[in-house]
């Protein structure tokens, strides 16, 4: 049997906090359902990270409500496209999905 050098490469896992993962999750949501973007416990980002990690929680901060503890690590969404997607006008999952797909086209 011939040796394949790729056999020794570590297998990489997809990033669960990727834009593609968010889009996949948004596609499962009711597009007409509204979410309250100003409630860090039930906004779109909070619901998504709890989908990834049922123990995920918002890390309260005086300057930022876009910080979550997910899978044992602190993730700050403040200066990311995820924040821009979550803060859209008429905060429905359908509008968030459209915005996320727009951002995916830019990256």
C-alpha positions in Angstrom: 0.0 0.0 0.0 1.3 3.4 -0.9 1.9 6.0 1.9 -0.2 9.1 1.7 1.4 12.1 3.5 -2.1 13.5 4.2 -2.9 10.7 6.6 -0.7 12.3 9.2 -2.3 15.7 9.0 -4.5 16.6 11.9 -8.2 16.7 10.9 -9.5 20.3 11.2 -12.9 21.0 12.6 -15.1 23.7 11.1 -15.4 26.9 13.1 -18.9 26.8 14.8 -18.7 30.6 15.2 -18.4 31.2 11.4 -20.7 33.2 9.2 -21.6 30.1 7.3 -22.7 28.4 10.5 -24.8 31.5 11.5 -26.5 31.4 8.0 -27.2 27.6 8.3 -28.8 28.3 11.7 -30.8 31.3 10.5 -32.2 29.1 7.6 -33.9 26.9 10.3 -35.7 29.8 11.9 -39.1 31.3 11.1 -38.2 34.2 8.8 -41.1 36.3 10.0 -40.3 35.9 13.7 -39.0 39.1 15.4 -36.3 39.1 18.1 -35.4 41.9 20.5 -31.9 43.0 19.5 -31.5 45.2 22.6 -32.0 42.2 25.0 -28.7 40.5 25.3 -30.3 37.4 26.8 -32.8 36.8 23.9 -31.4 38.6 20.9 -30.5 36.8 17.8 -26.8 36.3 18.8 -27.8 35.0 22.3 -30.2 32.5 20.7 -27.5 31.4 18.2 -24.7 30.9 20.8 -27.1 28.9 23.0 -27.8 26.7 20.0 -24.1 26.0 19.8 -23.6 25.7 23.6 -26.6 25.3 25.9 -24.5 26.8 28.7 -23.6 29.9 26.8 -24.2 33.2 28.5 -23.9 36.9 28.0 -20.8 38.5 29.8 -22.1 41.8 31.1 -20.0 44.8 30.5 -20.6 48.5 30.9 -19.4 49.2 27.4 -20.5 46.1 25.5 -23.4 43.8 25.4 -22.0 41.7 22.5 -19.7 39.5 24.6 -20.7 35.9 25.3 -19.1 32.9 27.0 -19.3 30.1 24.4 -17.8 26.6 24.8 -15.6 27.9 27.6 -14.2 30.9 25.7 -15.2 34.5 25.8 -16.3 35.8 22.3 -16.6 39.5 21.6 -18.9 40.2 18.7 -18.8 44.0 19.0 -16.6 44.8 16.0 -17.7 42.0 13.8 -20.2 41.4 11.0 -22.3 39.4 13.5 -23.1 42.5 15.4 -24.1 44.3 12.2 -26.4 41.4 11.2 -28.0 41.3 14.7 -28.7 45.1 14.7 -30.7 45.3 11.4 -33.9 47.3 11.2 -37.1 45.2 11.5 -35.2 42.5 13.5 -36.6 39.3 12.0 -34.7 36.2 11.4 -35.5 36.5 7.7 -34.0 40.0 7.5 -31.0 38.8 9.5 -30.5 35.9 7.0 -30.6 38.3 4.1 -28.0 40.5 5.7 -25.8 37.6 6.6 -25.9 36.3 3.0 -24.9 39.8 1.9 -21.9 39.9 4.2 -20.9 36.4 3.0 -20.7 37.7 -0.5 -18.3 40.4 0.6 -15.8 38.1 2.4 
